[in-house]
Amino acid sequence: MELEKIKEAIAASTRDEELASATCYEVEAYARLWPFVFMINDWDVWNGSKRALKLQVVRWLEDEAAPYDFFHIRTGFGLLGFKDQEAAKAFERRWSSQPQVAPASNGDWNPHPLKSTFEPVHVN
């Protein structure tokens, strides 16, 4: 994610201007250390308390064996930084959007091949 977008999101959600400015400064410093940074606030990677990553995410990161860092900002934002662009792309592909299962809109649809709702209606 672009650094400017991250800073805009922080400024938009933080009421105190000094806190927003200090947080943006921290993010800039973080981006100098970790060139590929993601803001992970709305991703499904947080544990229940929203203070750390889920265990399965940490295990996935460790299995990738690429340098990474998790940074929890005091305003509630979470950043994940990578040194390697390929590792960053792999993380984004895997964790940025979890498939969401939508409930069936029609409860009487039957996928059975012989008793399907697609079979023609017999009119006597």
Buried (B, 14 or more C-beta within 10 A) or exposed (E): BEBEEBBEBBEEEBEEEEEBBBBBEBBEEBBEEBEBBBBBBEBEBBEEEEEBBBEEBBEBBEEBEBEBBBBBBEBEBBBBBBBBEEBBEBBBEBBBEEEEEEEEEEEEEEEEEEEEEEEEEEEE
